Amino acid sequence: MAALAWLLIPLLAAVGAGLWGSWANRTRRTRGDGPELDGYARFREAMEKPRTGA
């Protein structure tokens, strides 16, 4: 009986992790790469500007 209890502990942990993972992922909204790519484009434009002054 003790061996069965030791086998049930990881099984219950795996089931709990699966349930938590599905619950945690349900509220995640997919966000594209749009904002990151826009920021990178602005950064590149700023770096390509010619230097003025000395």
Secondary structure, DSSP 8 states (H G I E B T S, - for coil): -HHHHHHHHHHHHHHHHHHHHHHHHHT-----SHHHHHHHHHHHHHHHS-----
